[in-house]
């Protein structure tokens, strides 16, 4: 049960062959102002803990049970097939998705205040015959959300994306006035309600080099981006742009905004990940629930070694707790 001062967060342990199970167990190494519940196969997590020589104990999750030092509460979800560290098995793809479904169910019912996700492996889920492009799109479908926005937080930056996992050739056609307007409304709304910013300032990147150079390097800035920004500015939103992406991320410019909206995945994320990799957080804006995630993949080569860095997971939990607090204040 979620309480005002002690939120309950669901932590999905992700791909069972990856580092997720052991990273989730490492959460017991710290005290948190929240009750963290790991969703996964309890025997798998115990096996990984033994393999890395951890003294953390697994306890069956019970609603209302207070957290205890040195223990990790696990909401048991059984594997479909035995999991071997570093070896993908498509038979366990339904298990991975079942963790997400149970977490969403708990958030919708009020059992959980939010979800923090460990990494999944998109390829092995697709190999199992389930079209899967990522957590962001899957959670949007499961919550019947027509549009969500991916944002990464880290290195002193918040970078949201107008488009996500698209081929570069498909990006210009995807950035329509309607998409851009809806995306900016979602970013603005969630910066207010979940990040506690009363009047957020959003820096908006252009699509083309030099933001189109006055139409000489593309007309999307003139015909699509600027009209949308002008319309939303007239409503009171604080929007700066369109700005050339090659100079947007310099400290002087970043200091003028609370968040950046990049037009496509590799326009904004390489800069943020360079500044924060291993400590960054992926946030899904626009959902009716809170969702944060690590900024890295399954790291199959590190699974079961005890050498995986939990920094990004810790940062994702910290942000989810902060967002839950902001949500309560704005309610």
Secondary structure, DSSP 4 states (H G I P E B T S, - for coil): --BTTB-EEEEE---TTSSHHHHHHGGGGS--SSEEEEEE-HHHHHHHHHHTT---EEEE--TTPPP-TTEEEEEE---SS--BTTB--GGGHHHHHHHHHHHHHHHHHTS-SEEEE----HHHHHHTT-----HHHHHHHHTT-S--EEEEEETTEEEEESS-S--HHHHHHH--HHHHHHHHHHHHHHHHHTT--TT-EEEEE-SSGGGGGGGTT-SHIIIIIHHHHHHHHHTT-EEEEEE-HHHHTSHHHHTT-SEEEESSHHHHHHHHHHHHTTT-EEEEES-SS-EEEESS---TTTTTSS----HHHHHHHHHHHHHHHHHHHH-
